Amino acid sequence: MIRSNYIKPKSNKNIFLLFVLIITNSGFGQTFLQGSIKDTINQSVSFANVVLFTADTTKTVTYTYSNLDGFYKMQIDSLGSYVIKVSGLSYADVFIPLKLENHNKPIEKNIVLKNDSFTLDQVIINANAAITVKKDTIIFKANRFADGSEEIAEDILKKLPGVEVDNDGQIKVQGKAVEKVMIEGDDLFEKGYSLLTKNLNSNSIDKVEILQRFSDNPLLKGIENSDKVAINLTLKQGQKTSLFGNASLGYGTDNFYENRLNLISFNKDTKFYVFSNVNNTGIDAIGDIYKIINPNVFSDITYVGDDIGAIDIINIEGLQPDLKKERINLNNSEFASLNTVYNPLEKLKIKGIAFFNTDEISFFNTNTIQYLIGEDSFTNNEEGRIRKKLFTGFGKLDGIYSINDDSRIEYVSKYNIGKQNSREALTFNDESINKQLDTDNVFIDQRITYTKRQKDKSALLITGRYTYDEKPQNFSVDQFLFENLFPEEEEIESILQNVDYKFNYLALEGNYITKINKNNLDIKLGYQNTNSKLKSSLSFKNNNQTSFPDDNLFSNNLNYLFSDLYLKSKYSWEIGKVVIRPSFQIHQLFVTVNQNSSDNSESIFYVVPGIGLNYSINKKNKLSFAYEYETKNFSFSDVQSGYILTNFRNFNRGLGNFEQLNNSFFFANYVYGNWSDEFLINSTFLYLKNDQYKSSRSEIVPNYSLSETFILDDKEQYTWNTSIDKFVEQLSINFKVKGGISETNFQNIVNNSELRDIRSRSFNYGVEIRSIYNGVFNFHIGSKSITSEVSVNSNVSNINNTSFLDLNFEVSEKLHFKLSNERYFFGNSNRDNTYYFTDFDAKYVIKKNALTLKFLARNIWNTDTFATYYVGDTNQLISENKILPQYFLLKLDFKF
């Protein structure tokens, strides 16, 4: 989400004039230094570092690097004497004096670099360069992208070109999801890296390395045909051999507080990191816990079994608005984590992580839901007050033993326990209802992998895995709303829904990867066995007597056994500028569905063909295509035959038997430009055609809804997104434009209707502008709009807009100010449809690298509620949420 802005109405003109003056003034009193960089045989030198520093003080003034054609260009704002330093990997440095006496015309300096011998054991990268490209690694000098407002690693990453960080802390590099974030080459968190990026102090970071074509297993480097991206954070030199860290103490109005402790130590054989955070200011220090426990469940599968696990069947959740979590998360959080890397032997590395988190979360939500289902239309009003108590304890042990230079064994063990107690006091259509949900979770995961590399041509991996996941839930509601559904029941005092869900998984897989010239072959042969057990029962209480519905449609006793014997192959064939990637899968399934005294077993054989193509038109233009004819298997929730009460009025059930669904998947991507270019385009198109798909047959009335799965034919979905980045050197600003459209066409049944034809469409478009001035002032401004349309019998649409304006003032090395403004607009809301937020940060460095005083003001205009508008195929919803009020916080940061 793009953050939005608030400008106080009476000051609009002043801020606008200030903005125009700064932009205009940046165009005067400038000289452009440009030229080409070649070697002694007249070949262009790409990615050479060009640094301009003062002749007397050697202070860096500006920097750039040559593009793929060896051309460079930089802007000089002030007259004076300078030195140009040009350096490149495997070339000797060149120093050129420059005296600038006026700003009449551009200066052209063509430079020739001479080869300089070096050894790979000691490659020195110019410390002054902001960006260095070295084969598959892009290195960013962190301090060149900082403006003084950064607190944590995530704040630095947001400011790097081509890097995006969403509100949940998930990172993308040029539109591609990051596989992991490491620190000094060690990974502890896998896809749960937000635990690191939300806690590591930004001032500790020296460089950010973007690792392209990344391999999780180092023995596969150069063999595996990988398109993964990872990030490695390197620390400042003075902090690599000592104990260092920082602590923050913050207290403010209305008893708001925020306290942090980061402690890091690097010794010869041991590294450890301690993170802790205690706050009630809405900060989620731990990020997405589930991605630490089961890291690749939402992405490409790294190891066998990474895409499975137990789920929450019952939820007490308020509708979360699209706001920063710090605005809506009324919390009281305590978090501590210990992470360590230990090398007891030269060949043995042990990595461990342990953390616990407790939290008390409050959520206040009001919903007005207008159901638009023809003659059966009605409106429900809900006002809920949710309180949650959460506890999570997690431990992970990762042992890697290098048998020799070509083989290793890795063992990973995880253990997680969790408890969640949720209570909601709900007013539903003027009737008071109390809900209670207790959820326990035990998760155990064991994985062992053996890797053997055959020189530089091939590798063999053998992986075994066992997972156990248990998640029982007990849910109660103190009102009976189902008189029409159970007319035989009388004077019911409360309803109980008990769910017992146990999940077992066992897998063994062999993976052979070989590289033949520039071509790659990847073959996997494996076996997976999944056993899911689900028991659920709905019961009624009356005068301490328990009764059950006569209809067994409201209970489940399911044992779902799913075994898959498979062969998967991928081949990468390079022909000039074209890379062809055919793929093929063969599956033999053994499925048993045992539920409610019935037993059904099936043996199913199927294949999954696919093909991909990459075409490098030239150095700047690249095209990628992929097609696959997929087969999707039903999960246990699709197979269940009985209804489960998933909230106080919603019942859901599956089809009752196992099915397979076929669909066609097509993907296309176009990229213009490279890291060294000032102009980049990234455009993606996705089309999905379902031959069969899961739809719903629903009965919706004011007091309850019943929804069951059934299968229909022909569903279409497409998505197109484009982003454009342009750096305007004359203005020292970066433009980013984004746009996209998505559409889905499907059918369903509501209240015994005929098949309803539904078209859901959305458009999004936005722009951002970020300044990159060397002076006191910088800004970041942007706006994003989303138009949603749903067409059933008539067309309903809504437009939402989010805008922001961030102003940064670095008055001196000691004093820094930041003003963040946001504006939200919701088109179809019949309540207040425009909301403004302003935050202010001030920082004064009392002693550099030791003591800093900070003042924070949040929600200055004291906006107390936030309403959003949603459009669906059966309803229109206005949801209003209570948010954190205005508060002021004084913080003291200690660094040691």
Stockholm file with secondary structure:
# STOCKHOLM 1.0

chainA/1-896         MIRSNYIKPKSNKNIFLLFVLIITNSGFGQTFLQGSIKDTINQSVSFANVVLFTADTTKTVTYTYSNLDGFYKMQIDSLGSYVIKVSGLSYADVFIPLKLENHNKPIEKNIVLKNDSFTLDQVIINANAAITVKKDTIIFKANRFADGSEEIAEDILKKLPGVEVDNDGQIKVQGKAVEKVMIEGDDLFEKGYSLLTKNLNSNSIDKVEILQRFSDNPLLKGIENSDKVAINLTLKQGQKTSLFGNASLGYGTDNFYENRLNLISFNKDTKFYVFSNVNNTGIDAIGDIYKIINPNVFSDITYVGDDIGAIDIINIEGLQPDLKKERINLNNSEFASLNTVYNPLEKLKIKGIAFFNTDEISFFNTNTIQYLIGEDSFTNNEEGRIRKKLFTGFGKLDGIYSINDDSRIEYVSKYNIGKQNSREALTFNDESINKQLDTDNVFIDQRITYTKRQKDKSALLITGRYTYDEKPQNFSVDQFLFENLFPEEEEIESILQNVDYKFNYLALEGNYITKINKNNLDIKLGYQNTNSKLKSSLSFKNNNQTSFPDDNLFSNNLNYLFSDLYLKSKYSWEIGKVVIRPSFQIHQLFVTVNQNSSDNSESIFYVVPGIGLNYSINKKNKLSFAYEYETKNFSFSDVQSGYILTNFRNFNRGLGNFEQLNNSFFFANYVYGNWSDEFLINSTFLYLKNDQYKSSRSEIVPNYSLSETFILDDKEQYTWNTSIDKFVEQLSINFKVKGGISETNFQNIVNNSELRDIRSRSFNYGVEIRSIYNGVFNFHIGSKSITSEVSVNSNVSNINNTSFLDLNFEVSEKLHFKLSNERYFFGNSNRDNTYYFTDFDAKYVIKKNALTLKFLARNIWNTDTFATYYVGDTNQLISENKILPQYFLLKLDFKF
#=GR chainA/1-896 SS CCCCBCCCGGGHHHHHHHHHHHHHHTTSSCEEEEEEEEETTSCBCTTCEEEEEETTTCCEEEEEECCTTSEEEEEECSCEEEEEEEECTTBCCEEEEEEECCCSSCEECCEEECBCCCCTTCCCCCTTCSEEEETTEEEEEGGGGCCSCCCBHHHHHTTSTTEEECTTCCEEETTEEEEEEEETTBCSSGGGTHHHHTTSBGGGEEEEEEEEEECSSGGGTTTSCCCEEEEEEEECGGGSSSEEEEEEEEEEGGGCEEEEEEEEEECSSEEEEEEEEEESSSCCSSCCHHHHHSTTTTSCCSSTTTTCCCCCSSCCCCCCCSSCHHHHCBCCEEEEEEEEEEEEETTEEEEEEEEEEEEEEEEEEEEEEEECCGGGCEEEEEEEEEEEEEEEEEEEEEEEEEEETTEEEEEEEEEEEEEEEEEEEEEETTEEEEEEEEEEEEEEEEEEEEEEEETTTEEEEEEEEEEEEECCEEEEESSCCCTTTCTTCCSCCEEEEEEEEEEEEEEEEEEEEEEETTEEEEEEEEEEEEEEEEEEEEEEEETTEEECCSSGGGEEEEEEEEEEEEEEEEEEEEETTEEEEEEEEEEEEEEEEEETTEEEEEEEEEEEEEEEEEEECSSSEEEEEEEEEEEEECCHHHHCCSCEECSSSEEEECCSSCCEEEEEEEEEEEEECCTTCSEEEEEEEEEEEEEEEEEEEEEEETTEEEEEEEEEEEEEEEEEEEEEEEEETTTTEEEEEEEEEEEEEEEEEETTCCCEEEEEEEEEEEEEEEECCSSSEEEEEEEEEEEEEEESSSEEEEEEEEEEEEEEEECSSSEEEEEEEEEEEETTCSSCCEEEEEEEEEEEEEETTTEEEEEEEESTTCCCEEEEEEECSSEEEEEEEECCCCEEEEEEEEEC
#=GC SS_cons         CCCCBCCCGGGHHHHHHHHHHHHHHTTSSCEEEEEEEEETTSCBCTTCEEEEEETTTCCEEEEEECCTTSEEEEEECSCEEEEEEEECTTBCCEEEEEEECCCSSCEECCEEECBCCCCTTCCCCCTTCSEEEETTEEEEEGGGGCCSCCCBHHHHHTTSTTEEECTTCCEEETTEEEEEEEETTBCSSGGGTHHHHTTSBGGGEEEEEEEEEECSSGGGTTTSCCCEEEEEEEECGGGSSSEEEEEEEEEEGGGCEEEEEEEEEECSSEEEEEEEEEESSSCCSSCCHHHHHSTTTTSCCSSTTTTCCCCCSSCCCCCCCSSCHHHHCBCCEEEEEEEEEEEEETTEEEEEEEEEEEEEEEEEEEEEEEECCGGGCEEEEEEEEEEEEEEEEEEEEEEEEEEETTEEEEEEEEEEEEEEEEEEEEEETTEEEEEEEEEEEEEEEEEEEEEEEETTTEEEEEEEEEEEEECCEEEEESSCCCTTTCTTCCSCCEEEEEEEEEEEEEEEEEEEEEEETTEEEEEEEEEEEEEEEEEEEEEEEETTEEECCSSGGGEEEEEEEEEEEEEEEEEEEEETTEEEEEEEEEEEEEEEEEETTEEEEEEEEEEEEEEEEEEECSSSEEEEEEEEEEEEECCHHHHCCSCEECSSSEEEECCSSCCEEEEEEEEEEEEECCTTCSEEEEEEEEEEEEEEEEEEEEEEETTEEEEEEEEEEEEEEEEEEEEEEEEETTTTEEEEEEEEEEEEEEEEEETTCCCEEEEEEEEEEEEEEEECCSSSEEEEEEEEEEEEEEESSSEEEEEEEEEEEEEEEECSSSEEEEEEEEEEEETTCSSCCEEEEEEEEEEEEEETTTEEEEEEEESTTCCCEEEEEEECSSEEEEEEEECCCCEEEEEEEEEC
//
